[in-house]
Amino acid sequence: MRGGKDTEPKTFATTPARNRMASDEKRDTYSQRAAISFTAPRDGTVTVELAAAAGRAAVVLDDVRVMADTTAPLPRAEDGTVVAHDDFEGNQPGWGPFVKGDSG
């Protein structure tokens, strides 16, 4: 991600967990959703680069989205910690505190 002051690489490690979301077309694969947040500069110009480390596993990037973050600031306890927060308005589509199991 390049743009403005936010130029550090944004990376994440994958999990070996199998996708068990019953309503997901990628169920029983190791496909996982991933999200990376960034702040665009005032002019809105950002370069987004998607890549995977070299290796033997196949990598598929599917349904990439760039969305405005409309979440409210996190409410913090007096000691500064946050246990859990979801405003049910600004979350990413299909993500939230609930995981659907059986697709019925």
Biopython code that builds the backbone (N, CA, C, O; Angstrom):
import numpy as np
from Bio.PDB.StructureBuilder import StructureBuilder

atoms = [
    (1, "MET", "N", (0.850, -1.144, 0.000)),
    (1, "MET", "CA", (0.000, 0.000, 0.000)),
    (1, "MET", "C", (0.905, 1.217, 0.000)),
    (1, "MET", "O", (1.753, 1.360, 0.881)),
    (2, "ARG", "N", (0.736, 2.088, -0.969)),
    (2, "ARG", "CA", (1.532, 3.314, -0.993)),
    (2, "ARG", "C", (0.606, 4.507, -1.180)),
    (2, "ARG", "O", (-0.289, 4.482, -2.024)),
    (3, "GLY", "N", (0.823, 5.530, -0.402)),
    (3, "GLY", "CA", (0.037, 6.749, -0.537)),
    (3, "GLY", "C", (0.133, 7.573, 0.726)),
    (3, "GLY", "O", (-0.102, 7.062, 1.821)),
    (4, "GLY", "N", (0.476, 8.841, 0.588)),
    (4, "GLY", "CA", (0.561, 9.715, 1.752)),
    (4, "GLY", "C", (1.615, 9.243, 2.731)),
    (4, "GLY", "O", (2.674, 8.759, 2.331)),
    (5, "LYS", "N", (1.325, 9.385, 4.021)),
    (5, "LYS", "CA", (2.259, 8.999, 5.074)),
    (5, "LYS", "C", (2.190, 7.514, 5.393)),
    (5, "LYS", "O", (3.079, 6.984, 6.060)),
    (6, "ASP", "N", (1.160, 6.844, 4.932)),
    (6, "ASP", "CA", (0.922, 5.428, 5.260)),
    (6, "ASP", "C", (1.619, 4.540, 4.233)),
    (6, "ASP", "O", (0.960, 3.942, 3.383)),
    (7, "THR", "N", (2.964, 4.448, 4.306)),
    (7, "THR", "CA", (3.715, 3.735, 3.278)),
    (7, "THR", "C", (4.272, 2.395, 3.733)),
    (7, "THR", "O", (4.894, 1.690, 2.940)),
    (8, "GLU", "N", (4.065, 2.037, 4.972)),
    (8, "GLU", "CA", (4.563, 0.756, 5.464)),
    (8, "GLU", "C", (3.781, -0.389, 4.823)),
    (8, "GLU", "O", (2.571, -0.277, 4.631)),
    (9, "PRO", "N", (4.458, -1.486, 4.491)),
    (9, "PRO", "CA", (3.732, -2.642, 3.943)),
    (9, "PRO", "C", (2.706, -3.159, 4.947)),
    (9, "PRO", "O", (2.984, -3.241, 6.143)),
    (10, "LYS", "N", (1.548, -3.498, 4.466)),
    (10, "LYS", "CA", (0.491, -4.086, 5.295)),
    (10, "LYS", "C", (0.429, -5.558, 4.919)),
    (10, "LYS", "O", (0.077, -5.904, 3.792)),
    (11, "THR", "N", (0.768, -6.409, 5.852)),
    (11, "THR", "CA", (0.804, -7.840, 5.560)),
    (11, "THR", "C", (0.016, -8.601, 6.613)),
    (11, "THR", "O", (-0.332, -8.064, 7.664)),
    (12, "PHE", "N", (-0.252, -9.848, 6.311)),
    (12, "PHE", "CA", (-0.902, -10.722, 7.279)),
    (12, "PHE", "C", (-0.455, -12.143, 7.009)),
    (12, "PHE", "O", (-0.086, -12.492, 5.887)),
    (13, "ALA", "N", (-0.492, -12.953, 8.043)),
    (13, "ALA", "CA", (-0.157, -14.367, 7.921)),
    (13, "ALA", "C", (-1.460, -15.151, 7.760)),
    (13, "ALA", "O", (-2.482, -14.800, 8.350)),
    (14, "THR", "N", (-1.415, -16.188, 6.978)),
    (14, "THR", "CA", (-2.612, -17.004, 6.788)),
    (14, "THR", "C", (-2.733, -18.020, 7.907)),
    (14, "THR", "O", (-1.795, -18.237, 8.674)),
    (15, "THR", "N", (-3.868, -18.621, 7.986)),
    (15, "THR", "CA", (-4.118, -19.648, 8.981)),
    (15, "THR", "C", (-4.305, -20.981, 8.271)),
    (15, "THR", "O", (-4.842, -21.017, 7.164)),
    (16, "PRO", "N", (-3.879, -22.064, 8.879)),
    (16, "PRO", "CA", (-4.113, -23.374, 8.272)),
    (16, "PRO", "C", (-5.534, -23.883, 8.522)),
    (16, "PRO", "O", (-5.834, -25.042, 8.236)),
    (17, "ALA", "N", (-6.400, -23.034, 9.048)),
    (17, "ALA", "CA", (-7.764, -23.463, 9.373)),
    (17, "ALA", "C", (-8.591, -23.665, 8.107)),
    (17, "ALA", "O", (-8.545, -22.853, 7.183)),
    (18, "ARG", "N", (-9.340, -24.748, 8.081)),
    (18, "ARG", "CA", (-10.238, -25.021, 6.963)),
    (18, "ARG", "C", (-11.462, -24.112, 7.088)),
    (18, "ARG", "O", (-11.958, -23.881, 8.190)),
    (19, "ASN", "N", (-11.939, -23.605, 5.969)),
    (19, "ASN", "CA", (-13.123, -22.749, 5.944)),
    (19, "ASN", "C", (-14.347, -23.621, 6.199)),
    (19, "ASN", "O", (-14.685, -24.467, 5.371)),
    (20, "ARG", "N", (-15.009, -23.427, 7.326)),
    (20, "ARG", "CA", (-16.179, -24.230, 7.708)),
    (20, "ARG", "C", (-17.489, -23.450, 7.594)),
    (20, "ARG", "O", (-18.529, -23.939, 8.035)),
    (21, "MET", "N", (-17.461, -22.250, 7.013)),
    (21, "MET", "CA", (-18.677, -21.449, 6.873)),
    (21, "MET", "C", (-19.614, -22.139, 5.884)),
    (21, "MET", "O", (-19.348, -22.165, 4.682)),
    (22, "ALA", "N", (-20.718, -22.699, 6.399)),
    (22, "ALA", "CA", (-21.620, -23.512, 5.589)),
    (22, "ALA", "C", (-22.186, -22.758, 4.392)),
    (22, "ALA", "O", (-22.418, -23.362, 3.345)),
    (23, "SER", "N", (-22.409, -21.473, 4.519)),
    (23, "SER", "CA", (-23.014, -20.710, 3.429)),
    (23, "SER", "C", (-21.987, -20.150, 2.450)),
    (23, "SER", "O", (-22.357, -19.435, 1.518)),
    (24, "ASP", "N", (-20.722, -20.454, 2.638)),
    (24, "ASP", "CA", (-19.658, -19.924, 1.791)),
    (24, "ASP", "C", (-19.383, -20.877, 0.639)),
    (24, "ASP", "O", (-19.240, -22.081, 0.848)),
    (25, "GLU", "N", (-19.309, -20.342, -0.586)),
    (25, "GLU", "CA", (-19.030, -21.184, -1.744)),
    (25, "GLU", "C", (-17.642, -21.830, -1.659)),
    (25, "GLU", "O", (-17.375, -22.812, -2.352)),
    (26, "LYS", "N", (-16.776, -21.295, -0.831)),
    (26, "LYS", "CA", (-15.430, -21.856, -0.679)),
    (26, "LYS", "C", (-15.322, -22.748, 0.558)),
    (26, "LYS", "O", (-14.226, -22.995, 1.061)),
    (27, "ARG", "N", (-16.454, -23.221, 1.034)),
    (27, "ARG", "CA", (-16.472, -24.118, 2.196)),
    (27, "ARG", "C", (-15.599, -25.342, 1.926)),
    (27, "ARG", "O", (-15.516, -25.832, 0.800)),
    (28, "ASP", "N", (-14.958, -25.817, 2.976)),
    (28, "ASP", "CA", (-14.081, -26.984, 2.944)),
    (28, "ASP", "C", (-12.827, -26.769, 2.106)),
    (28, "ASP", "O", (-12.179, -27.731, 1.692)),
    (29, "THR", "N", (-12.490, -25.522, 1.858)),
    (29, "THR", "CA", (-11.192, -25.196, 1.281)),
    (29, "THR", "C", (-10.428, -24.430, 2.361)),
    (29, "THR", "O", (-10.936, -24.226, 3.463)),
    (30, "TYR", "N", (-9.248, -24.023, 2.048)),
    (30, "TYR", "CA", (-8.477, -23.219, 2.988)),
    (30, "TYR", "C", (-8.550, -21.735, 2.626)),
    (30, "TYR", "O", (-7.744, -20.933, 3.097)),
    (31, "SER", "N", (-9.514, -21.381, 1.794)),
    (31, "SER", "CA", (-9.730, -19.980, 1.445)),
    (31, "SER", "C", (-10.259, -19.234, 2.659)),
    (31, "SER", "O", (-11.187, -19.690, 3.328)),
    (32, "GLN", "N", (-9.669, -18.104, 2.929)),
    (32, "GLN", "CA", (-10.074, -17.299, 4.074)),
    (32, "GLN", "C", (-10.234, -15.851, 3.640)),
    (32, "GLN", "O", (-9.542, -15.385, 2.735)),
    (33, "ARG", "N", (-11.132, -15.154, 4.279)),
    (33, "ARG", "CA", (-11.246, -13.719, 4.052)),
    (33, "ARG", "C", (-10.087, -13.025, 4.753)),
    (33, "ARG", "O", (-9.595, -13.480, 5.786)),
    (34, "ALA", "N", (-9.677, -11.936, 4.177)),
    (34, "ALA", "CA", (-8.616, -11.144, 4.789)),
    (34, "ALA", "C", (-8.955, -9.673, 4.607)),
    (34, "ALA", "O", (-9.517, -9.284, 3.583)),
    (35, "ALA", "N", (-8.623, -8.874, 5.574)),
    (35, "ALA", "CA", (-8.871, -7.435, 5.490)),
    (35, "ALA", "C", (-7.618, -6.686, 5.911)),
    (35, "ALA", "O", (-6.934, -7.072, 6.859)),
    (36, "ILE", "N", (-7.335, -5.626, 5.202)),
    (36, "ILE", "CA", (-6.220, -4.766, 5.564)),
    (36, "ILE", "C", (-6.736, -3.335, 5.542)),
    (36, "ILE", "O", (-7.309, -2.895, 4.545)),
    (37, "SER", "N", (-6.538, -2.613, 6.629)),
    (37, "SER", "CA", (-7.005, -1.229, 6.727)),
    (37, "SER", "C", (-5.863, -0.266, 6.452)),
    (37, "SER", "O", (-4.706, -0.538, 6.773)),
    (38, "PHE", "N", (-6.209, 0.862, 5.854)),
    (38, "PHE", "CA", (-5.221, 1.908, 5.624)),
    (38, "PHE", "C", (-5.948, 3.245, 5.579)),
    (38, "PHE", "O", (-7.166, 3.300, 5.405)),
    (39, "THR", "N", (-5.188, 4.312, 5.737)),
    (39, "THR", "CA", (-5.740, 5.659, 5.650)),
    (39, "THR", "C", (-5.192, 6.323, 4.400)),
    (39, "THR", "O", (-3.980, 6.472, 4.250)),
    (40, "ALA", "N", (-6.075, 6.717, 3.511)),
    (40, "ALA", "CA", (-5.668, 7.378, 2.270)),
    (40, "ALA", "C", (-5.318, 8.833, 2.559)),
    (40, "ALA", "O", (-5.876, 9.437, 3.475)),
    (41, "PRO", "N", (-4.394, 9.401, 1.777)),
    (41, "PRO", "CA", (-4.085, 10.822, 1.948)),
    (41, "PRO", "C", (-5.270, 11.677, 1.482)),
    (41, "PRO", "O", (-6.201, 11.168, 0.858)),
    (42, "ARG", "N", (-5.230, 12.956, 1.783)),
    (42, "ARG", "CA", (-6.340, 13.858, 1.435)),
    (42, "ARG", "C", (-6.691, 13.816, -0.051)),
    (42, "ARG", "O", (-7.865, 13.912, -0.409)),
    (43, "ASP", "N", (-5.688, 13.673, -0.918)),
    (43, "ASP", "CA", (-6.002, 13.663, -2.352)),
    (43, "ASP", "C", (-6.588, 12.329, -2.813)),
    (43, "ASP", "O", (-7.025, 12.205, -3.957)),
    (44, "GLY", "N", (-6.599, 11.330, -1.926)),
    (44, "GLY", "CA", (-7.216, 10.043, -2.237)),
    (44, "GLY", "C", (-6.381, 9.127, -3.105)),
    (44, "GLY", "O", (-6.847, 8.046, -3.464)),
    (45, "THR", "N", (-5.168, 9.513, -3.456)),
    (45, "THR", "CA", (-4.329, 8.701, -4.330)),
    (45, "THR", "C", (-3.590, 7.641, -3.525)),
    (45, "THR", "O", (-2.787, 7.959, -2.649)),
    (46, "VAL", "N", (-3.867, 6.394, -3.829)),
    (46, "VAL", "CA", (-3.238, 5.268, -3.139)),
    (46, "VAL", "C", (-2.909, 4.206, -4.177)),
    (46, "VAL", "O", (-3.688, 3.986, -5.105)),
    (47, "THR", "N", (-1.777, 3.551, -4.034)),
    (47, "THR", "CA", (-1.436, 2.408, -4.872)),
    (47, "THR", "C", (-1.601, 1.154, -4.034)),
    (47, "THR", "O", (-0.983, 1.024, -2.978)),
    (48, "VAL", "N", (-2.426, 0.236, -4.494)),
    (48, "VAL", "CA", (-2.658, -1.027, -3.795)),
    (48, "VAL", "C", (-2.004, -2.133, -4.607)),
    (48, "VAL", "O", (-2.308, -2.304, -5.787)),
    (49, "GLU", "N", (-1.118, -2.876, -3.988)),
    (49, "GLU", "CA", (-0.449, -3.996, -4.641)),
    (49, "GLU", "C", (-0.794, -5.266, -3.894)),
    (49, "GLU", "O", (-0.692, -5.311, -2.668)),
    (50, "LEU", "N", (-1.197, -6.295, -4.610)),
    (50, "LEU", "CA", (-1.533, -7.582, -4.009)),
    (50, "LEU", "C", (-0.510, -8.605, -4.465)),
    (50, "LEU", "O", (-0.220, -8.714, -5.656)),
    (51, "ALA", "N", (0.036, -9.351, -3.521)),
    (51, "ALA", "CA", (1.069, -10.324, -3.853)),
    (51, "ALA", "C", (1.062, -11.445, -2.834)),
    (51, "ALA", "O", (0.473, -11.326, -1.760)),
    (52, "ALA", "N", (1.721, -12.528, -3.183)),
    (52, "ALA", "CA", (1.885, -13.656, -2.266)),
    (52, "ALA", "C", (3.344, -14.082, -2.292)),
    (52, "ALA", "O", (4.019, -13.968, -3.315)),
    (53, "ALA", "N", (3.816, -14.569, -1.169)),
    (53, "ALA", "CA", (5.189, -15.056, -1.092)),
    (53, "ALA", "C", (5.352, -16.276, -1.991)),
    (53, "ALA", "O", (4.415, -17.052, -2.180)),
    (54, "ALA", "N", (6.527, -16.432, -2.529)),
    (54, "ALA", "CA", (6.802, -17.582, -3.395)),
    (54, "ALA", "C", (6.660, -18.878, -2.611)),
    (54, "ALA", "O", (7.008, -18.942, -1.432)),
    (55, "GLY", "N", (6.154, -19.896, -3.265)),
    (55, "GLY", "CA", (5.975, -21.192, -2.621)),
    (55, "GLY", "C", (5.249, -22.151, -3.539)),
    (55, "GLY", "O", (4.983, -21.825, -4.696)),
    (56, "ARG", "N", (4.925, -23.334, -3.034)),
    (56, "ARG", "CA", (4.272, -24.355, -3.855)),
    (56, "ARG", "C", (2.756, -24.239, -3.872)),
    (56, "ARG", "O", (2.113, -24.752, -4.788)),
    (57, "ALA", "N", (2.184, -23.589, -2.899)),
    (57, "ALA", "CA", (0.719, -23.514, -2.815)),
    (57, "ALA", "C", (0.155, -22.547, -3.853)),
    (57, "ALA", "O", (0.741, -21.502, -4.138)),
    (58, "ALA", "N", (-0.994, -22.920, -4.410)),
    (58, "ALA", "CA", (-1.692, -22.022, -5.332)),
    (58, "ALA", "C", (-2.299, -20.871, -4.537)),
    (58, "ALA", "O", (-2.810, -21.074, -3.435)),
    (59, "VAL", "N", (-2.243, -19.683, -5.086)),
    (59, "VAL", "CA", (-2.812, -18.510, -4.432)),
    (59, "VAL", "C", (-3.826, -17.885, -5.378)),
    (59, "VAL", "O", (-3.530, -17.644, -6.548)),
    (60, "VAL", "N", (-5.018, -17.625, -4.866)),
    (60, "VAL", "CA", (-6.076, -17.004, -5.662)),
    (60, "VAL", "C", (-6.557, -15.761, -4.926)),
    (60, "VAL", "O", (-6.893, -15.822, -3.744)),
    (61, "LEU", "N", (-6.590, -14.647, -5.623)),
    (61, "LEU", "CA", (-7.165, -13.419, -5.081)),
    (61, "LEU", "C", (-8.518, -13.264, -5.750)),
    (61, "LEU", "O", (-8.601, -13.166, -6.975)),
    (62, "ASP", "N", (-9.571, -13.241, -4.959)),
    (62, "ASP", "CA", (-10.925, -13.267, -5.498)),
    (62, "ASP", "C", (-11.768, -12.184, -4.841)),
    (62, "ASP", "O", (-11.764, -12.048, -3.618)),
    (63, "ASP", "N", (-12.482, -11.422, -5.640)),
    (63, "ASP", "CA", (-13.441, -10.446, -5.126)),
    (63, "ASP", "C", (-12.774, -9.402, -4.233)),
    (63, "ASP", "O", (-13.188, -9.197, -3.092)),
    (64, "VAL", "N", (-11.751, -8.753, -4.753)),
    (64, "VAL", "CA", (-11.037, -7.720, -4.012)),
    (64, "VAL", "C", (-11.898, -6.460, -3.973)),
    (64, "VAL", "O", (-12.427, -6.036, -5.000)),
    (65, "ARG", "N", (-12.038, -5.870, -2.803)),
    (65, "ARG", "CA", (-12.868, -4.674, -2.620)),
    (65, "ARG", "C", (-12.098, -3.600, -1.862)),
    (65, "ARG", "O", (-11.324, -3.898, -0.952)),
    (66, "VAL", "N", (-12.319, -2.363, -2.245)),
    (66, "VAL", "CA", (-11.822, -1.220, -1.486)),
    (66, "VAL", "C", (-13.058, -0.466, -1.021)),
    (66, "VAL", "O", (-13.884, -0.045, -1.831)),
    (67, "MET", "N", (-13.173, -0.302, 0.288)),
    (67, "MET", "CA", (-14.384, 0.288, 0.866)),
    (67, "MET", "C", (-14.028, 1.365, 1.875)),
    (67, "MET", "O", (-12.995, 1.295, 2.541)),
    (68, "ALA", "N", (-14.883, 2.347, 1.978)),
    (68, "ALA", "CA", (-14.722, 3.367, 3.021)),
    (68, "ALA", "C", (-15.060, 2.744, 4.367)),
    (68, "ALA", "O", (-16.010, 1.970, 4.487)),
    (69, "ASP", "N", (-14.280, 3.087, 5.365)),
    (69, "ASP", "CA", (-14.524, 2.592, 6.720)),
    (69, "ASP", "C", (-15.478, 3.553, 7.417)),
    (69, "ASP", "O", (-15.139, 4.713, 7.652)),
    (70, "THR", "N", (-16.661, 3.072, 7.745)),
    (70, "THR", "CA", (-17.656, 3.928, 8.400)),
    (70, "THR", "C", (-17.877, 3.536, 9.856)),
    (70, "THR", "O", (-18.864, 3.944, 10.468)),
    (71, "THR", "N", (-16.967, 2.751, 10.409)),
    (71, "THR", "CA", (-17.127, 2.339, 11.800)),
    (71, "THR", "C", (-16.905, 3.516, 12.738)),
    (71, "THR", "O", (-16.167, 4.451, 12.427)),
    (72, "ALA", "N", (-17.546, 3.450, 13.871)),
    (72, "ALA", "CA", (-17.374, 4.467, 14.907)),
    (72, "ALA", "C", (-16.088, 4.172, 15.678)),
    (72, "ALA", "O", (-15.644, 3.024, 15.708)),
    (73, "PRO", "N", (-15.485, 5.181, 16.298)),
    (73, "PRO", "CA", (-14.292, 4.930, 17.116)),
    (73, "PRO", "C", (-14.581, 3.885, 18.198)),
    (73, "PRO", "O", (-15.696, 3.794, 18.711)),
    (74, "LEU", "N", (-13.570, 3.113, 18.527)),
    (74, "LEU", "CA", (-13.741, 2.066, 19.531)),
    (74, "LEU", "C", (-13.939, 2.654, 20.922)),
    (74, "LEU", "O", (-13.184, 3.532, 21.339)),
    (75, "PRO", "N", (-14.950, 2.176, 21.641)),
    (75, "PRO", "CA", (-15.116, 2.621, 23.027)),
    (75, "PRO", "C", (-14.077, 1.920, 23.901)),
    (75, "PRO", "O", (-13.938, 0.699, 23.833)),
    (76, "ARG", "N", (-13.370, 2.653, 24.695)),
    (76, "ARG", "CA", (-12.308, 2.072, 25.519)),
    (76, "ARG", "C", (-12.663, 2.161, 26.998)),
    (76, "ARG", "O", (-13.312, 3.103, 27.451)),
    (77, "ALA", "N", (-12.216, 1.153, 27.728)),
    (77, "ALA", "CA", (-12.381, 1.161, 29.183)),
    (77, "ALA", "C", (-11.412, 2.191, 29.768)),
    (77, "ALA", "O", (-10.582, 2.747, 29.050)),
    (78, "GLU", "N", (-11.522, 2.438, 31.058)),
    (78, "GLU", "CA", (-10.644, 3.420, 31.706)),
    (78, "GLU", "C", (-9.173, 3.066, 31.557)),
    (78, "GLU", "O", (-8.318, 3.951, 31.512)),
    (79, "ASP", "N", (-8.873, 1.752, 31.479)),
    (79, "ASP", "CA", (-7.471, 1.352, 31.331)),
    (79, "ASP", "C", (-7.030, 1.330, 29.864)),
    (79, "ASP", "O", (-5.895, 0.952, 29.573)),
    (80, "GLY", "N", (-7.914, 1.732, 28.930)),
    (80, "GLY", "CA", (-7.555, 1.825, 27.521)),
    (80, "GLY", "C", (-7.813, 0.575, 26.703)),
    (80, "GLY", "O", (-7.539, 0.563, 25.503)),
    (81, "THR", "N", (-8.333, -0.477, 27.319)),
    (81, "THR", "CA", (-8.548, -1.720, 26.579)),
    (81, "THR", "C", (-9.923, -1.755, 25.915)),
    (81, "THR", "O", (-10.863, -1.084, 26.341)),
    (82, "VAL", "N", (-10.004, -2.551, 24.869)),
    (82, "VAL", "CA", (-11.270, -2.823, 24.186)),
    (82, "VAL", "C", (-11.435, -4.331, 24.169)),
    (82, "VAL", "O", (-10.547, -5.041, 23.698)),
    (83, "VAL", "N", (-12.547, -4.831, 24.671)),
    (83, "VAL", "CA", (-12.784, -6.276, 24.677)),
    (83, "VAL", "C", (-13.393, -6.707, 23.358)),
    (83, "VAL", "O", (-12.882, -7.626, 22.717)),
    (84, "ALA", "N", (-14.460, -6.072, 22.943)),
    (84, "ALA", "CA", (-15.106, -6.376, 21.669)),
    (84, "ALA", "C", (-15.946, -5.181, 21.260)),
    (84, "ALA", "O", (-16.482, -4.464, 22.105)),
    (85, "HIS", "N", (-16.053, -4.976, 19.960)),
    (85, "HIS", "CA", (-16.854, -3.853, 19.483)),
    (85, "HIS", "C", (-17.357, -4.146, 18.083)),
    (85, "HIS", "O", (-16.598, -4.632, 17.244)),
    (86, "ASP", "N", (-18.608, -3.863, 17.819)),
    (86, "ASP", "CA", (-19.174, -3.937, 16.475)),
    (86, "ASP", "C", (-20.370, -3.013, 16.457)),
    (86, "ASP", "O", (-21.283, -3.158, 17.270)),
    (87, "ASP", "N", (-20.373, -2.067, 15.542)),
    (87, "ASP", "CA", (-21.494, -1.132, 15.515)),
    (87, "ASP", "C", (-22.598, -1.587, 14.559)),
    (87, "ASP", "O", (-23.603, -0.893, 14.406)),
    (88, "PHE", "N", (-22.424, -2.730, 13.924)),
    (88, "PHE", "CA", (-23.406, -3.325, 13.021)),
    (88, "PHE", "C", (-23.735, -2.440, 11.827)),
    (88, "PHE", "O", (-24.636, -2.774, 11.058)),
    (89, "GLU", "N", (-23.054, -1.349, 11.650)),
    (89, "GLU", "CA", (-23.294, -0.464, 10.517)),
    (89, "GLU", "C", (-22.062, -0.384, 9.622)),
    (89, "GLU", "O", (-22.179, -0.434, 8.398)),
    (90, "GLY", "N", (-20.890, -0.261, 10.222)),
    (90, "GLY", "CA", (-19.698, -0.003, 9.441)),
    (90, "GLY", "C", (-18.838, -1.223, 9.190)),
    (90, "GLY", "O", (-17.733, -1.093, 8.665)),
    (91, "ASN", "N", (-19.307, -2.391, 9.545)),
    (91, "ASN", "CA", (-18.465, -3.572, 9.361)),
    (91, "ASN", "C", (-18.432, -3.988, 7.894)),
    (91, "ASN", "O", (-19.242, -3.530, 7.088)),
    (92, "GLN", "N", (-17.502, -4.843, 7.567)),
    (92, "GLN", "CA", (-17.396, -5.337, 6.203)),
    (92, "GLN", "C", (-18.550, -6.287, 5.914)),
    (92, "GLN", "O", (-18.936, -7.068, 6.783)),
    (93, "PRO", "N", (-19.105, -6.234, 4.711)),
    (93, "PRO", "CA", (-20.239, -7.109, 4.384)),
    (93, "PRO", "C", (-19.923, -8.570, 4.661)),
    (93, "PRO", "O", (-18.895, -9.092, 4.232)),
    (94, "GLY", "N", (-20.816, -9.209, 5.377)),
    (94, "GLY", "CA", (-20.644, -10.627, 5.678)),
    (94, "GLY", "C", (-19.779, -10.911, 6.884)),
    (94, "GLY", "O", (-19.616, -12.069, 7.270)),
    (95, "TRP", "N", (-19.222, -9.878, 7.486)),
    (95, "TRP", "CA", (-18.387, -10.075, 8.660)),
    (95, "TRP", "C", (-19.091, -9.501, 9.866)),
    (95, "TRP", "O", (-19.870, -8.555, 9.744)),
    (96, "GLY", "N", (-18.833, -10.046, 10.990)),
    (96, "GLY", "CA", (-19.442, -9.533, 12.204)),
    (96, "GLY", "C", (-19.190, -10.491, 13.342)),
    (96, "GLY", "O", (-18.366, -11.398, 13.226)),
    (97, "PRO", "N", (-19.889, -10.299, 14.437)),
    (97, "PRO", "CA", (-19.638, -11.136, 15.602)),
    (97, "PRO", "C", (-20.267, -12.519, 15.509)),
    (97, "PRO", "O", (-20.024, -13.364, 16.370)),
    (98, "PHE", "N", (-21.069, -12.763, 14.481)),
    (98, "PHE", "CA", (-21.766, -14.040, 14.391)),
    (98, "PHE", "C", (-21.248, -14.850, 13.211)),
    (98, "PHE", "O", (-21.010, -14.299, 12.136)),
    (99, "VAL", "N", (-21.073, -16.141, 13.403)),
    (99, "VAL", "CA", (-20.659, -17.040, 12.331)),
    (99, "VAL", "C", (-21.786, -18.022, 12.102)),
    (99, "VAL", "O", (-22.218, -18.714, 13.023)),
    (100, "LYS", "N", (-22.257, -18.079, 10.880)),
    (100, "LYS", "CA", (-23.350, -18.998, 10.557)),
    (100, "LYS", "C", (-22.775, -20.382, 10.340)),
    (100, "LYS", "O", (-21.803, -20.538, 9.601)),
    (101, "GLY", "N", (-23.342, -21.363, 10.956)),
    (101, "GLY", "CA", (-22.900, -22.740, 10.795)),
    (101, "GLY", "C", (-23.686, -23.442, 9.711)),
    (101, "GLY", "O", (-23.396, -23.266, 8.527)),
    (102, "ASP", "N", (-24.662, -24.226, 10.085)),
    (102, "ASP", "CA", (-25.488, -24.967, 9.143)),
    (102, "ASP", "C", (-26.172, -24.000, 8.183)),
    (102, "ASP", "O", (-26.756, -23.004, 8.612)),
    (103, "SER", "N", (-26.102, -24.289, 6.892)),
    (103, "SER", "CA", (-26.667, -23.372, 5.898)),
    (103, "SER", "C", (-28.178, -23.451, 5.815)),
    (103, "SER", "O", (-28.780, -22.716, 5.032)),
    (104, "GLY", "N", (-28.820, -24.325, 6.603)),
    (104, "GLY", "CA", (-30.278, -24.472, 6.542)),
    (104, "GLY", "C", (-31.014, -23.427, 7.311)),
    (104, "GLY", "O", (-32.245, -23.435, 7.342)),
]
sb = StructureBuilder()
sb.init_structure("model")
sb.init_model(0)
sb.init_chain("A")
sb.init_seg("    ")
for serial, (resi, resn, name, xyz) in enumerate(atoms, 1):
    if name == "N":
        sb.init_residue(resn, " ", resi, " ")
    sb.init_atom(name, np.array(xyz, "f"), 0.0, 1.0, " ", f" {name:<3s}", serial, name[0])
structure = sb.get_structure()
